[in-house]
Amino acid sequence: MKIKPYGDTLNDGKVQVSFTLPMPLSAKAIQAAKLLAQEMNLIDPSVVHSEDVGENFSSFILYGSLKASVETNAIKVVEIQKTSHSKKDIEKMIEAHFDRDIVFVGASTGTDAHTVGIDAIMNMKGFDGHYGLERYQGIYAINMGSQVSNEDFVQMARDQKADVLLVSQTVTQKDIHLKNLVELVELLEVEDLRKDVILVAGGARITHELAKELGYDAGFGPGSYAEDVASFAVGELIKRKG
């Protein structure tokens, strides 16, 4: 089935775009914005909002229509094959298959100062009524916080004999976060630890497909909770053990 964006009527192709130009707000700048929208193949673009945002800069919002459509039947997406268990069921799985606590080490690595994501997964109180890993029986959860270097993260993994490594990353300018994620994989390989851990990435714009491309075992984006991560990680550990 072919589909287009929806605006006023089904498949009318209506879209909204916004951008900033390095020009002072003027009639010439507005026309430049319209011409750029046409170069994006928007039909009949119109500037619906323009604003001066500082010396020699102006911001624009435009509406237009797309000719392009997408054949949804041809779309193939790499999704994580997961079955989310309850906290109680995960604890039973650990008790049945392991004679020790499973060690999870998590952090926001590199220059990332955001802790909301990693705290939601790991801290005892969790998020939105979903308890974090610190509350799970059979799990020893170590939350290293934010701005943790890959070297320190790997050292903690080695010292604690970690089973699962959780890395939270916020999308940054010029994709610095992607470089940091790749560097962690490379460091784990150099230290001969990659094969011994379940490596999971998470963040607002992290997808399972992206995580796999970067060398991770799984990626979790928005709407993921501790039981989703724990279900995957514990399930993988049981598979590897078996």
N, C-alpha and C positions, 0 to 999 in steps of 0.2 A: 504494500500500500504506500502510495506517495503522499507526503504531507508537506505543508508549508506552515510558517508561523500564523497565528490567529490574532487578528486585531478587532475589526468590526464585524466581519463575516468570516465563516469558515474558509480556511485556505486562501485568504486574501493576501497573505505574505507580508502583512504590516509588521515592521520592526522599529525599535527605538535605539539610537546610538548616541553616545556622548563622548566628547573628547575636548582637549585643550590645545589651542594653537599659540605659538610664540609670536603673536601679533596683538597690538592694542585693539580694543573693541571698536569696530568701525563698519561702515557699509562694505568696505573691501574685505574685511575679515569674515563677515557674514557670507559674502559670496564665495570666499575661499572654502568655507565650511561646506557649502552646498556642492561645490565642485568636487571636493574630497568624497562626499557621500556618493556622488555620481560615479567616481572612480571605484567605489566599493560595489558598484552595480546596483545601487538603490534607484528605484524608479520614482520620479517626481519627489525628490527629497525636499522637505521644508524645515526651516529652522524655527522651532517652537519656543526656544529659550536661548538667550545669549547673555553673558555676564562678564564684566570686567573682574578679573581675579588677581590683579597685581600689575605692576609696571611691565608693559609689553606682552601681557598674556590675557587671553580671553577664553571663556568656556562656552560650549554649545551643546544643546540637545536637539536632535533632528528626528523626524519621522519619515519613513519611506516604505516602499514595497520591494520585496524580493521576487525575482523570477525563479530562483532556484527552489528545488524541492528535494526531499529525502525519501529514498525507498527504504522503509522501515524493515521490510523482510530481509534485506541484504545486510543489516547491521549485525555485527558479531562483537560481543563484549566479553572480556575476561572478568568473570565474577568469582568471588571466593565461594567455594563449596562448603557451606557451614550449616550446622544445626546448633542453634543456641539452646543450651541447657540452663536450667535454673541454678541458682547458687547451691541449693541443697544437693542437686544431682551432680554438680561438678565436684563437690566435696566427697560424695560417695564414690565417684570415679577415681579420685585421687587415692582414697582409702583402699579401694579394691586393687589398684595397680601399683602403688608405690609404698615403700616402707619408710619414707622420709618426706619432709616438706619439699615442695617444688619451689625453686628460687626464681623470682621475677625481679629483674633490675630495670628500672625505667628512668628516663630523663628527657628534658628538652636540650638537645645537644647543640654544639657550636655557639653562635651568637644569639640564638633564640632565647628571649627572655620571658616567653609566655609559658605559664604553667597550668592554665585552666584545663587543657585537654588531658595532660598526664595526671593531674590531680583528680580529675573526674573518674579516671580508670583505676587509679591506685589508692587514693586516700580512703580511709575507713568509711567516711560519710558518703563517698561516692557522689552521684549527681542524679537529680530528677527521680529520686526514689530507688535508684539502683546502687546498691552498696559497692564500694571499691574493693580491690583485691586484698587490702590489709585486713579486711573483716573475714576473709575466707579461711576456714579450717583446712590445713594441709598446704597452704601457700605462705611463703615467706616473701613479702613484698618490700623492696627497697626503692624508695623514690628519691633520686638524687637532685631533683629540682631543675632549675634552668641554667642556661649558659655553661653547661658541662662540656668540657673538651672531649673529643672522641678518645683521646689517650686515657683520660681519667675514667671514662665510661668503660673502656675495655679492661682497664686495670681492676676496676670494681667487679666486673664480670668474672675475671680470672680469680680474684681473691675470694669471692663468694661462691665460686663454682656454679655460676648462673645456668639455669636451664632455658630461660626465656629472657630476651632483651626487647624492651619496648622503647621506641624512639618517637617522640613527638616533635613535629616540625611545622612551623607556620610558613606559609608561602612568603617569599621575600623578593625584593627587586632583583632583577637579572638572574633569578633562579639560583641564588647562592645556597639555598636550602638543599637543592638537588645535588650540588657538588659536595655538600657536607654529608648527605646520606650515602653517596657513592664512596667517599673517603672512609666512612665507617666500615663499610663492607670490605674494602681493600685492607684496612688495618686488621680486621678480624682474620682475614685470610693470611696475612703476614704473620700474625701471632698464632696461627694454626688453631683458631677457636671457632671459625665460621661453621664448620661441620658439626660442632658440638652444641649449638644453641638454636633455638627457634627465634628468628629475627623478625620483628614486627614493626612496621612504621604506621604512624597515625597523624592525622591533622585535618584541618578544614578542607583542604584540596588534595588530600592523598587518596588515591584510588587503589584498589587491589591490583589492577593492571599496571599502574605506574610503579607500585612497590615491587612487583615481580620483575619488571624491566630493570630496576635498579639493583636487583640481587637479593631482595628480601623474600621471606616466606609468605608474608601476607601484608595487606594494607587495609586500614580501617579509617573511614571518613566520618562525616557528620551522622549523628543518629546511632553511633556505636556505644555500647556500654561495657562494663567490666565483664559481664557474663558472656558477651560475644567474643571478646578477646580470650578469656579463660577457656571457653568451650573449644575454640580453635587450637590454642596452644596445648592444652591438656590432651586433646584428641590426637594432635600430631606427635606428642611425646609418647603416647600409648602405642601409636603405629610404629614409631621408630624402635621402641622397646620390643615390640612383638616381632 
